[in-house]
Amino acid sequence: MRALLIYPVFPPTFWSYEKILELVDRKVLLPPLGLITVAAILPQEWEFKLVDRNIRNVTEAEWEWADLVILSAMIVQKKDLIDQIHKAKRRGKIVAVGGPYPTSVPDDPQDAGAYFLILDEGEITLPMFVEALQRGETSGTFRTTEKPDVSQTPIPRYDLLEFDAYDSMSIQFSRGCPFQCEFCDIIVLYGRKPRTKTPAQLLKELEYLYQLGWRRGVFMVDDNFIGNKRNVKLLLKELKVWQAEHQYPFRFNTEASVDLAADQELMDLMVECNFDAVFLGIETPDEESLQLTKKFQNTRTSLTDTVDKIIRAGLRPMAGFIIGFDGEKKGAASRIIKFVEEAAIPTAMFGMLQV
Ligand code: SF4
């Protein structure tokens, strides 16, 4: 089977960093970690090609080569996902889709004509898809409520990527988050019990990236890297040694909940492993909005003190803010700006909450 993996285009937004990428001579911030994990889970006797449409178009030769086209997308990639489904169908290919957007809104890709919907987590649903193909089926939807053990997930196929186009590589240690912020789809997709890989497994992934020649930043994509503090400390203790032995080839960034500031040992370990920036979901300094959205962990201590502790530990906070909470009082943006200035946050990102 010849499988062509296509990653649809992201429209330009505040988060796509086009201008910064021009300065560092790269085309895209991060690679499609989901698709290269899919390639690792599918039968390895299959042949794979990957086209990230944020880098370039699919060539006619690639369309012709493929028996099967697999697409993965987030909701912002909706338009190009639908376009690529149509293109693949016009060329008579088997079309399968998965990822967060089809998992959350399966009707859209189905209406666009995708034959197979491989939803939820691929460790469980991709084998169902392969079995369906082996039975000669030509369509199907594969779902599960089970959460796979990610310590069994194979090393992503980083070899399929065009390395020179990316600013950073992506790697994943855990899925899931113990908190319950009501606007967040992570806990819907991955659950509230963080599942982690083993330290040895993650080091193998890093070793693979190292062997392939990668020497730039690595983004630990976990939505909350410190969701399981015990396991993350076990990882960091081994990562610290690996980084020193390899002369610190990677600089890490990640995302964490603000309770990071309450754990000095954890912050120190991150700095020792060469973690640089950490994205914090501050959301708003308005306590009523934090209570309303069940972001209780942000109300337990002063957010200014929290940011200060993280900076003093040696990590650079990037803070995410949300405008548009239900019942938001007038002047929310001004209060956020005042907070960012008082807390001396170097990078603040804004997102507008939408239905
Ligand atoms: S802490 Fe972050 S990842 Fe966890 S539920 Fe809240 S918004 Fe989602």
Boltz pocket constraint, residues with backbone or C-beta under 6 A from the ligand:
constraints:
  - pocket:
      binder: B
      contacts: [[A, 177], [A, 178], [A, 179], [A, 180], [A, 181], [A, 184], [A, 185], [A, 186], [A, 187], [A, 223], [A, 224], [A, 257], [A, 281]]
      max_distance: 6.0
